[in-house]
Amino acid sequence: MNVPAASSLIGSRYHLLEPIGRGAMGAVYRAIDRLSGDMVALKRVPISAVPQESGAGLRLALAQEFRTLASLRHPHIISVLDYGFDAQHQPYFTMDLP
């Protein structure tokens, strides 16, 4: 298995491999969780052109939403495994990769 370049490291934990899909709400990548060794789906949700200072409220709201999603378990809802913000303060979350 090829190990991706360090520039593809997200949240000091996930190595991005290849894109799986892209849409209006972001892009999804196949990624390796360096802690568990598992393959996961990682979705990057861009916050377009929001300065770090003025985007703090938006980032807090997204973190609260991701926390709520991570607490939900239902057969018809994708389980959020982890969430955070990358080096550019853009939000991401991870899901099981079927």
HELIX and SHEET records of a PDB file:
HELIX    1   1 ALA A    6  SER A    8  5                                   3    
HELIX    2   2 ALA A   56  SER A   71  1                                  16    
SHEET    1   A 6 LEU A   9  ILE A  10  0                                        
SHEET    2   A 6 TYR A  14  GLY A  23 -1                                        
SHEET    3   A 6 GLY A  26  ASP A  33 -1                                        
SHEET    4   A 6 MET A  39  ARG A  44 -1                                        
SHEET    5   A 6 PRO A  91  ASP A  96 -1                                        
SHEET    6   A 6 VAL A  80  PHE A  85 -1                                        
END                                                                             
